[in-house]
Amino acid sequence: MDFEEFREYCFSKPGVTEDYPFEGTHAWMKVLGKLFAISNLDAVEFKGEIIPSFHFINLKCDPERAMELRERHSFIQAGYHMNKKHWNTVYTDGVDPTFLKDLIDHSYDLVVKKLSKKDRDSLNRFE
């Protein structure tokens, strides 16, 4: 999965917006203003050419599932610069896109579940 596929998948979900609070180096994906995913978008220089880099996604995760995923997959670690109980950092290189989508879904669903009933109901208008 590359960055554009990540964005497209996130935007396929109701109520999603994106923000770039750190001078364009990280994309924050939010549902109704609540953060559910952060991806890096640092530029790297390769053979004199500047190339956008997409190597990790921080995703919200149920604490028990977070621990299980970290134990089972070396590419999943405690959330970098995040609350390590509730966030995982997933290094995306070579990871099955279907698995990444499942992790994104889980993060999105956790955030939606915490929204007020009124806000959850409002998501139906985006579908």
C-alpha positions as CSV (number, residue, x, y, z in Angstrom):
1,M,0.0,0.0,0.0
2,D,1.4,3.4,-0.9
3,F,0.4,6.8,0.5
4,E,-2.3,7.5,-2.1
5,E,-3.9,4.1,-1.5
6,F,-3.9,4.8,2.2
7,R,-5.5,8.1,1.7
8,E,-8.1,6.7,-0.7
9,Y,-9.0,3.9,1.7
10,C,-9.4,6.3,4.6
11,F,-11.5,8.7,2.5
12,S,-13.8,5.8,1.6
13,K,-15.0,5.9,5.2
14,P,-17.8,8.3,6.3
15,G,-16.8,11.6,7.9
16,V,-13.0,11.4,7.2
17,T,-10.9,14.5,6.8
18,E,-7.2,15.0,6.7
19,D,-4.8,17.5,8.3
20,Y,-1.1,18.3,8.0
21,P,-0.2,19.9,11.3
22,F,3.6,19.4,11.0
23,E,4.6,21.3,7.9
24,G,3.4,18.5,5.6
25,T,5.5,15.7,7.1
26,H,2.7,13.7,8.6
27,A,-0.9,13.2,7.4
28,W,-3.5,13.1,10.2
29,M,-6.7,11.2,9.3
30,K,-9.7,12.1,11.4
31,V,-13.3,11.1,11.7
32,L,-15.4,14.1,12.7
33,G,-12.3,15.7,14.1
34,K,-11.1,12.7,16.1
35,L,-7.7,11.2,15.2
36,F,-7.6,7.6,14.0
37,A,-4.5,7.4,11.8
38,I,-1.2,9.2,11.3
39,S,1.2,8.5,8.5
40,N,4.6,9.8,7.7
41,L,5.1,11.7,4.5
42,D,8.7,12.7,4.8
43,A,10.6,13.4,1.6
44,V,13.8,11.5,1.1
45,E,16.5,12.2,-1.4
46,F,17.4,9.3,-3.7
47,K,20.0,9.7,-6.5
48,G,19.5,13.5,-6.4
49,E,15.7,13.2,-6.7
50,I,13.3,14.1,-3.8
51,I,10.8,11.2,-3.3
52,P,7.9,11.2,-0.9
53,S,8.3,8.4,1.7
54,F,5.5,6.4,3.2
55,H,6.9,3.9,5.8
56,F,4.6,3.8,8.8
57,I,1.1,4.4,10.0
58,N,0.2,5.1,13.7
59,L,-3.2,3.5,14.4
60,K,-5.4,3.3,17.4
61,C,-5.9,-0.2,18.8
62,D,-7.7,-2.0,21.6
63,P,-5.0,-2.5,24.3
64,E,-5.2,-6.3,24.4
65,R,-5.2,-6.6,20.6
66,A,-2.3,-4.1,20.4
67,M,-0.1,-6.3,22.7
68,E,-1.1,-9.5,20.7
69,L,-0.2,-7.8,17.4
70,R,3.1,-6.6,18.6
71,E,4.0,-10.1,19.8
72,R,3.0,-11.7,16.5
73,H,4.4,-9.2,14.0
74,S,7.8,-7.6,14.0
75,F,6.5,-4.7,11.9
76,I,4.1,-3.6,14.6
77,Q,5.5,-1.8,17.6
78,A,4.2,0.4,20.4
79,G,3.0,3.8,19.0
80,Y,5.9,6.1,18.2
81,H,5.3,9.4,20.1
82,M,1.8,8.2,21.0
83,N,0.1,6.6,24.1
84,K,1.7,3.2,23.8
85,K,-1.2,1.5,25.4
86,H,-3.7,2.6,22.8
87,W,-1.6,3.1,19.6
88,N,0.5,1.0,17.4
89,T,3.1,2.0,14.8
90,V,2.8,-0.3,11.7
91,Y,5.8,-0.3,9.4
92,T,4.1,-0.7,6.0
93,D,6.9,-1.9,3.7
94,G,5.9,-5.4,2.4
95,V,2.8,-5.7,4.5
96,D,-0.3,-7.3,2.9
97,P,-2.6,-4.4,2.0
98,T,-5.7,-6.4,3.2
99,F,-4.1,-6.7,6.7
100,L,-3.3,-3.0,6.7
101,K,-6.9,-2.2,5.8
102,D,-8.1,-4.4,8.7
103,L,-5.9,-2.4,11.1
104,I,-7.2,0.9,9.7
105,D,-10.8,-0.4,10.0
106,H,-10.2,-1.3,13.6
107,S,-8.7,2.1,14.4
108,Y,-11.6,3.9,12.7
109,D,-14.2,1.8,14.4
110,L,-12.7,2.4,17.9
111,V,-12.9,6.1,17.4
112,V,-16.4,6.0,16.0
113,K,-17.6,3.9,18.9
114,K,-16.4,6.7,21.3
115,L,-18.3,9.4,19.4
116,S,-21.6,10.6,20.8
117,K,-24.8,8.9,19.4
118,K,-25.6,12.1,17.6
119,D,-22.2,12.2,15.9
120,R,-22.4,8.5,15.0
121,D,-25.8,9.0,13.5
122,S,-24.5,12.0,11.5
123,L,-22.0,9.7,9.8
124,N,-24.9,8.0,8.0
125,R,-25.4,11.2,5.9
126,F,-21.9,10.7,4.5
127,E,-22.7,7.2,3.1
